Amino acid sequence: MLLLGCIKEVNDFELVISLPNGLSGFVPVTQISDAYSKMLSEQVAEGELREDLNSLLDMYSPGTLVRCIVTSVEKSADGRRSIRLSINPKKVNKGLTAAALAAGMLLSGTVSSVEDHGYIIDIGVRGANAFLPRQKAPNYIKLAKKGPDLKIGQNLNCLIVEVKNEGRIVRLSIDRSEVAASLATERQNWTLSNLLPGLVVKAQVQKVAPLGITLSFLSSFTGVVDFMHMDPKKSMNYSANQVVKACILSIHPASKLVRLTLRQTFLQPGGSPNQLSSDRLGAVVEESTVKAFFKQFGAIFELDDGSLAYARLKHLSKTRKSFKPAAFKAGCKHKCRIIDYSLMDEMCILSLKYQIIEARFLQYQDVHTGDVVKGKVLALKPIGMQVKITDGIKGLVPSMHLADTILKQPEKKYSVGDEISCRVLECRPEEKKLFLTLKKTLIQSKLPVLSNYEEAIPGLITHGFVVCAREFGCIVKFYNDVKGLVPKNELSSEPISSPEEVFHEGQVVKVMVLKCEPQQERLLLSFKLTSKPVPKGKKEHTPMKNQQVKYEIGKMVDVKVLKKKENGLEVSILDDEGKAIASLPTVYLSDFVANCKLLWYCLQEGDVLPRVMCLNNKGEHIILSRKSAVISAVQEEQVVRTFSEIQPGMLLTGYVRNVMPFGVFVEFPYGLTGLAPKTSMSDKFVTDTKDHFVVGQTVIAKVMSTDEEKQRVLLNLKVSECSSGNSAVESFALLSQYFKEVKEIRNLLRRRGESNVARSVCDLLPGQELQLVVQDVKEDGSAMFSSSSATGLTVTASRYHLGGESIVPGEKAKGLILHVDILSSVVHVSLREELLKQ
């Protein structure tokens, strides 16, 4: 179907087109012209930007009339129709032949080449070579305001000035005055198969009816003008045999039905429809008067300013059942809202639905940075989550912003259709782009929203999020892409040598503005928030147990080691300027039992530990945890807070509270506990429960049954029962976390550099080859070695790992490191050939 449309929006990869009768369609960037598509393909193939390839924004402007052809109509999941269009002359002018071309014809063409004396124009007619002389273009170029020259891919309304050699050579003009004066006539031999929208014709009224007028034109053609396209000033004054000027709006390919318009704007080719003032869109009109009601289409209203507007049938009431035709008799008044504007009908589009009239957001312009909005999850993609705010407003939550920490498996926390609350990070109405965050700290923050550099007054304290942590400090981002630098000396009151190990991408932080230069967009920040000066005569506040500070379960804090105790660490919470004291038990330092003892051994008073989670805040003690699996479970909300939430079959992350002869008690975040009986503890036969579990060990437990009356939960700890599906991925993730922690421990030891032994331990890694000298062979078949690379360490190999080799003291050998026991300073090696070869 051929249609006359008007460009409504110009985006990076498409043109949004206003079509007659309140419809809209879009032209993809690949449907502009053959020459433009070829340049796009070449740019993609070369992988480099071409200087001669202009964007759609460089060539097209809203308000420009274009001829288009419908290429497809698709129905989306929510029942909405998507009309795909093309403005490629080959498709729009496919009914024309070179022999049919005649002087005075008006048709579409696109620039395919820029030459010295003019432009080669693609008019989509096989065998016809069209040329536009330069002297016929200056007037159009000046008014179009798209640069000093025409560009390849630019769509033009072309008037044929001369045709030679049976249509093989065609000379064109795009001069505004010549185009505006053009008129389609019988001499041009138009037929129903090549008739084009946008042609202005002289027509005669055949019949006048309530829904429109029937016209005859170009001698033998008949067309229809519907009620929306009669001239509003003359709508009641048309009569049979009256001669009028009309513009063709559409031609249906099958029925050959031609629709026309009598609106003045379209009666001069090259004109532009009237636009609606931006402040009018979204406006609520308290009283609009019904002018006419059409039971199959909708109603025409007169607004408070005297202009006419249209409401589709589905927008006249909440549902079809609640619709009452009697309420739409001429003269009835209704409250409505302007939800759109049809450029092709020069009419506002209305809705009388209560939920739309009362809606907080109608268009992207209504959404402001910092707004907390509700929406529904549309899709989860690698770049983040797509969210529907309203029918016409969609947003993106980047993957970094799905939670306070980076989610590895967001699909476990969110499902399509979930209702969520998020906060607006940035809104670009002109691009229809909306960026959101689901970070709870940002959503719940009561601090000022920093959305431009002018607001960054020194002393302002606000929330932001880390986007980069390097040796020079941290870059923190706020709303509307405002960002600033926290230099290394402003990261903490305690020296931090490696910021990248303390801070991570996406971490929400509280910062204070030190200095801002708005013109240069330079912002200097500090994590050291100013405290009130100490009154004269009073001692400075030293760290003390402060129970007035409430630390909720799941709150992430940075802590400083105050004292090492037998069963853990006493720490001060830096977020509270060190006033709150908490306990970090040794068994809560890691998910891995072996690493717990190592970390306790390596940490010293004054060390800063980032990202520790509050696990318990009962009585006078704040208990913290550094277990990654437990922290992830809380942040991804894979936890239960009350007994009523526990359901059989659930997989929950917890830690061993007690090991008894009859089973293991497991505790979960928020204090709930369960029992795994001896028979459900392991896939192996259990003789002694203490051989399988230790207090504090991280476990994944499956809920077998619950007894609400006795508040008891029975669990299963068998590995075969407690996998969420992809055991290989889970095992790899655990192994990666283990080695990450081991690397952290080695870095701690290396920084200490207290002894040669410590340095040797740090330099040895599993898989590394060592040159050995046999020191002793024991009765059990194991052997002791020395190595220049393991000074001060015990190097040993079991009988099995000697590989059946007969060795004697003093003999040289080559060994592969299997394990380095940092606490006991023992290196386990293997001399087996099959391992050394690998």
Phi, psi and omega in degrees: 000133179266136183221151167266129180230171179230131181296123181262318179218149174242114179250178182300319188238011179196159171253129174267126187246129172279129181245164180300156178064035173074011180272164176223150175218180178220147178251112177295156182300339180275000182244031179271302177194164180296317182296320181291319178297322179297318179295322177298314180298318180295321179295318179296317182295320182282335180074014180229149179288132177268134181292330183272000178265112181267149178283166178299324179296333179283343187243335188237149180229145174302143180099352181275132177279138180221148173272135179223164176233139179284125179260331176194156174232116183247147179253127180277174183300328182270012175089358181281146179263137178246117183262116180264131186237167172222143173245012178297121182306330180297328180270319182292318184260024187295339180282348183270146173239162180301322182292335182277349184290138181214153178300140179097346178291145177245127182208169181272148174208157176234148180291124178249345178199143178253119182247174182298316186259001181167209186225138172273125185249132176272110178257005173073014181255121183299133177085352181259130177249111185258138182229136178246109179295149182300325183292347179263007185246333187306319182299316180292315182301319181296315182286329181289332178056045178239035178106175186281355184213160174286157185235150179297125182104352180286130182270133186233150173266104191255136175256127178284120181266321184210141177235127179235160175050051176056039175091001181284332178238125183230129177254136187241166171220144173237017178302129186302316183293321180292318180294316183297332183272355186290150181213132178284131183231168180297329181300332183280359174055045176290143175236168179296337181277341180236006179300140184241145172292154180094350178284136177262130184230160170268132185226164179236133180291127178261316185208141178246123180229165181302325183272353179160193185233142173259132182239154168243143182208163182046046176071300191245001185263149176236140180217172183235138172249116182278173186300336181279346186242017170279149178297117184305329182283339184238010190305331182262004188242018178275145180218159181301143179073000177293137178267128182225162173263135181221157178241134180287127180263317183205155176228120179276129187292327184273305183280346184060023178288128180252128176250141183230170176231146176251006180292135188304323183305324187269358185274000173236102181309139180092357179284182181223134181297157176292142181253160179267140178294141187301328182285347181279327181294127182094352182291144176264126179258116185295321180224112173242141187257131179290125177262321180202147178237131179240112193299338180263348187240308185155213184220149174258134181239155169254127183273176183298339180264006178091351180281156179268148180218164186231138174237126177293159183306318183290345180261008180272342179205167183297314178224167178296324181294325183276359182285132179237105182302329182298337181283357184238033172286153180306131180100342178295146182247144182216151172274136182211176177226139177280112185257345181195174176222127178266111179296323183285340178253352183050045181222147171286145175257131186247162169223138177255004181291132183301316183295333178279320178299322183269355185300139179290321182239134177239324179221168184301330180296339181280344184269131182241149178304133179094348178297139171266122186235155176255146180203181179238142180290122178267316183197152174249121182232166180305327182279345180149205184247131174271133185234136176261119178270310172219182179304324184255001183235120177235151181224170179237130170260105180303151184306328178296336187255015181286340178197176179298334174240166180290125179272126178281326180229077183300335181295342177284335182263324185239148175229153177301131181100346179298139174271131184224158172249131179222171180241143183282119176275319183200140177229126177242088185303321183295334179258356185055048179238134182224124180248134187233165175229146175248011179291118185302320182299321179286320181296318185271355183299135177259002181283160181301146176274122180264103185242356171206159187293333181295333181278350184280078180274134178309133181099345180294132177248129182208174177261145174213188178221143184286130175247348181199132175232117181226183183296338180276346181140210182234143170258126183246135180251152179236215181272156179057032176066018174288132179218157181213171183251133169254104181294163186305321183285353179251011182283326183196161175289341175259142180299135176239114185280326182232088181305327182294342178270344182260322183246151181225159180300131179093351182293129178280133184225155175257128185229161175239137179284127176263316185202145178217136173241091186305320183298320181270356184054048177249131184224123180251130188233170177215144172272350180272095183285135183295132175257162181293144179296147181282124180301148182298137178091349179255146179284151178293142182293120178261161181305133179211164178288114185241098184276356177288337180280122182264119177250106182290152176300131181100346180292131180266133181223160170257140184230159177239132181290122178264318187206142175263125178247170185300321184250012179164203183237142169261127186230159173249142182273118185292331180302331182256031180055031175078008183280329182270130180256139181220168178248137175237092182301148180305318184290349179258008181285338183202162172286342186255122185305316182297322182288333179302310181294321180297316180295318178300320181293319186281327184288146180229164178302134181099344178293144178256128177250118179275159169053061174253142186256140174288121184256331183204143179219049182266144176060230184257012185236130170262118179258131182248161177220147178241014182287115184300318182295321180291317179299315180298318180299318181291315184289331177269006177057035173267051184224167174241137182260331180229161182300324183295341181279342184287129179231139176305140181097345179295144171254120184236142177267129180210199182212148184292124179267323181203145177246115181246161179301331184266354180163190184236131174269129181245133177253145179243160175307149183077011167087355179286145181230160177212167181243131172256107181298161182308322183286344182246019184273325188208156175289341178268163177289131184257118175265306179239121182300330183288347176280348187248329183221152175232156179300134179094349183295135177284134180222156168255124184241142176256129180286122180267313180200161178228148175236098186295324182296316181266359181054047180245145178232127176260135186239163173235128180250009180295131182301322181297337183262344192251021176267141180278001178138304183256084185295329180295316179296316180298316181296318180296320179297319178296317180297318179298318179296321179298311182291330175298317180291322178297320178297319179299318179296318179297319179297321178298314180295319182297319180293326177296309179053039187286328184213167176296325181298314180299318180294321179297316180301318182293330185276347183264131182231146175304138181096348182279144178271143178234143170271122188242157171232126182293128178257322184199146174243122186270169183297328181281003177095352178280167183223153177247143183228167169235156179208142179295337180273354183229053181297128178083359181254154175271123179249125185220154176222135179286169180303317181299319185277002169278347174069026179079004180286140176266114184238157180227152179307139180094343182286143178269146181209165177246132182228158179248129181290126177264318184201143176244112178272100187295320184294319182262000181056041179246135177249121179264128183234168176227141177253008185291133186300318184297331178280319180295327180291326180291000000 
